[in-house]
């Protein structure tokens, strides 16, 4: 998968198109990820124990990884991820400016 945890991404399609956020969780088996502030759903929670607070809780739901693009920290633009091998180590680089991701 081209996206990793703590990457900054921008959403390409859907109701949250154009929003940017940090990747919180990656699920490579499903091809999905959870992005901070994107695809937020309301969930009605019932208090389970005495003293617990119930109510409506906002939480992020998973979105498909193909709907996001990594934002380069160097040039600040959405970009595809390229791989470069240096000294026997594989690293991710920006396709536009060549900066490390």
C-alpha positions as CSV (number, residue, x, y, z in Angstrom):
1,X,0.0,0.0,0.0
2,X,1.3,3.5,-0.9
3,X,-0.2,5.2,2.2
4,X,1.3,4.8,5.7
5,X,0.2,5.9,9.1
6,X,0.8,9.6,9.9
7,X,0.9,10.6,6.2
8,X,-0.9,13.8,5.2
9,X,-3.5,13.0,2.5
10,X,-6.1,14.8,0.4
11,X,-9.5,13.2,-0.6
12,X,-10.0,12.9,-4.3
13,X,-13.7,11.9,-4.6
14,X,-16.9,11.5,-2.6
15,X,-18.7,13.9,-0.2
16,X,-15.4,14.9,1.5
17,X,-13.6,15.8,-1.7
18,X,-10.8,18.3,-1.2
19,X,-10.5,17.7,2.6
20,X,-7.0,17.1,4.0
21,X,-6.1,15.1,7.1
22,X,-3.6,12.8,8.8
23,X,-3.9,9.0,8.4
24,X,-4.8,7.4,11.7
25,X,-5.1,3.8,10.8
26,X,-4.2,1.7,7.7
27,X,-6.0,-1.6,6.8
28,X,-4.0,-3.1,3.9
29,X,-6.1,-6.3,3.9
30,X,-9.3,-4.3,3.1
31,X,-7.5,-1.6,1.1
32,X,-9.0,1.0,3.5
33,X,-7.8,3.7,5.9
34,X,-9.1,6.1,8.5
35,X,-8.3,9.8,8.0
36,X,-8.7,12.4,10.7
37,X,-11.8,14.6,10.1
38,X,-12.9,12.8,7.0
39,X,-16.0,10.6,6.6
40,X,-17.3,11.4,10.1
41,X,-20.4,9.4,11.2
42,X,-22.6,9.9,14.3
43,X,-23.0,6.9,16.6
44,X,-25.5,6.7,19.4
45,X,-23.8,5.2,22.4
46,X,-25.6,3.8,25.4
47,X,-23.9,4.1,28.8
48,X,-22.6,0.6,29.7
49,X,-21.6,1.1,33.4
50,X,-22.9,3.3,36.1
51,X,-21.2,6.7,35.7
52,X,-20.5,6.3,32.0
53,X,-21.6,9.1,29.7
54,X,-24.0,8.1,26.8
55,X,-25.0,10.2,23.9
56,X,-24.1,10.9,20.2
57,X,-20.4,10.4,19.4
58,X,-18.8,11.5,16.2
59,X,-16.2,9.0,14.8
60,X,-14.3,8.6,11.6
61,X,-15.2,5.7,9.3
62,X,-12.9,3.9,6.9
63,X,-12.5,5.0,3.3
64,X,-10.9,3.3,0.3
65,X,-7.2,4.1,-0.2
66,X,-7.8,4.7,-3.9
67,X,-9.8,7.8,-3.0
68,X,-6.9,9.6,-1.4
69,X,-3.5,11.0,-2.6
70,X,-0.4,11.7,-0.5
71,X,0.5,15.3,0.1
72,X,4.3,16.0,-0.2
73,X,5.6,17.8,2.9
74,X,8.3,19.6,0.8
75,X,6.3,21.0,-2.1
76,X,2.8,20.8,-0.4
77,X,1.1,19.3,-3.5
78,X,-0.8,16.1,-3.9
79,X,1.5,13.6,-5.5
80,X,2.0,10.0,-6.5
81,X,4.6,7.9,-4.6
82,X,7.8,6.8,-6.3
83,X,10.3,4.4,-4.8
84,X,14.1,5.0,-4.9
85,X,16.8,2.5,-3.8
86,X,19.8,4.1,-2.1
87,X,22.5,2.1,-0.3
88,X,20.3,-1.0,-0.5
89,X,17.4,0.7,1.3
90,X,14.1,1.4,-0.4
91,X,12.6,4.9,0.3
92,X,9.5,6.7,-0.8
93,X,9.9,9.9,-2.8
94,X,7.6,12.5,-4.4
95,X,7.0,12.1,-8.1
96,X,6.8,15.9,-8.6
97,X,9.7,17.4,-6.7
98,X,11.8,14.3,-5.7
99,X,11.6,15.0,-2.0
100,X,11.5,12.3,0.6
101,X,8.0,11.3,2.0
